[in-house]
Amino acid sequence: MKVIALCGKLCSGKTTYANSLKESLHAVILSVDAFMLSIFGSDAGADHDRYVEGLTKALYATATDIACCGTPVILDTGLWTLASRVSFRTYFASRGVPCEIHYLSVPDKTWEERIAKRNAEVKAGRSDAYFVDEGLLSKFREAFEVPAPDEVDCILTK
């Protein structure tokens, strides 16, 4: 079986898309955010990036085990950089596990509306997702590299 990683901006619809793929493929979803939020709550502090790095390694190993048992896996990770996308492909190729990257592209206006909606849901206590403050937006804008078409297997415009 294969591992599908989702690439896209914050609030681009990755989790919603992952859930639809889960149903159609009878797949397992491994989400970095879901694990981070369940372990650390909404703030892992200054060690957040280090924890995400370690968790990502663990999820890659788990995804390999699950896929090798015959179940498709969806990795809801973001893959914000070219380096992370190359690393993803290299990791699974070296283990003989087929993999794909699905990029969710979202227009800026829609993206801003989704961030506002998510933040309102979080503030109202109706969501345990990360609140997207200016610090997170700044970090994202500095880090995110839009993938070239040849880096991904599927481009979805949401």
N, C-alpha and C positions, 0 to 999 in steps of 0.2 A: 504494500500500500504506500501511499504518498503522504508527504507533509506539505501543507499549504501555509505559507506565511503571508500575513496581511501587512501591507505597507500603506501609510497615509498619514495625513495631518491629524492632530488632536481633533476630535469631534468630526471626523470625516465619514463616520458610519461603519467603522471596522467591526465593532462588536455586534451591531445589528446584522451586518453581512455574515459574520462568523456564525451567528445563530441560524441564519437561513441555510448556510452551507451544512451546518451540523445536521439539520433535518433532511436535506436532500441527499447527503452522502453517508448519513449514519456515522458521523465522525465525532471525535473527541476534541473539545476546545481546551487549549492551554493558554491562559491569558496572564501575561505579566502583571497587568494592573489588578486583576482579580486577586491574585496571590499576594501582591504587595499590600493591597488594601485590607485583606483579611488578616495578614500578619502584623502590619504596622499601623493600620488606620490611615488617616488622610495625610500623615506627615511622618516620614522616616528620617527627617532632619538632614543634617549635612552628609550622612552616609547613604542617602537615597540611591545615588548613581552606582555606588559600590554594591549595594544590595541587589539592584536590578541586574548588574553584570553577573553576579553569582547565580541569581535566580534564572537568568536566561540560559546559562550553561546547564543548570539542572533540568530546565524544561526541554532543552535540545536533547539531552540524554533520554529523558522520559519519552519524548516524541519518537525518538528512534526505536525504543523498546515497543511502544504501542504500534507503530507502523509495521514493525517486523512481525508483530502478532496478527497482522491482517486488518487492522482498523485504521482508516484515514485520520489524520490529525490536522487541526487548524491551529496555527500559532498566531495569537493576537498580540503582536509585539510592537508594531510600528515601523521597524526597519527604516529609521529616519535618514541614515547615511548610506552612501555608496559602500563604504567599508563594511557596514553591518550586513548589507545585502550580499556582498562577496563572501563574507564570513559564513553566512547562512548557507549559501550554495556549496561552498567548499566543505563545510562540516558534513552535510548530508551526502554529498557526492562521495566523500571519502569513506562513507559507511554503506554505500550502495543503496541508499534510500532515495527514491525519486522525490523531487521537490519542485514546488512552484511558488512564484511570488505574484500575488494579486494586489495591484495598486488601486486604491480608491481615490480618485481625483474629485475635488469639490471646489466649485467657484468661491472666490473670496467672500462675496456677499452672503452666500449660503453658510459658509464656514463661520462667519461672525455671528450670524443668527443662531447657529447651533451652539456656539460657545455661550451666548447669552442665555439660551434656553437651559443648557446644562447647569450653568451657574445658578440660575433661578431655582432649578430643581434641588440642587445641593443645599442652597441657603434655606429652602423650605423644608428640608429634611426628607424629601421624597427620593433622593438618590444618594448613594454612597460613593459615587464617582469622584475623581479628583476635581476640586475647584480650580478653574483656570484663571489664575491671577496674572498680573503684569509680569511677575518674575518668571512664571512658567511660560508665558507667551514669548518673552524675550529669549529664554533658553531655547525654546522650540525654533524661533525664527533664525537664531544663530546656527542651530544644528541641522535643520531639515534640508535635505538635498533632493529635489524633485528627480525621480528616476527617469533615465532615458528609456525610450520604448524597448530597446534591446536588453534592458536589465530585468524586465518583468514579463510574465507569461500572460497576463490578463490586465487590462485597464478598464476600470468601471468608473463612469462619471455619475456622481450622486447628486 
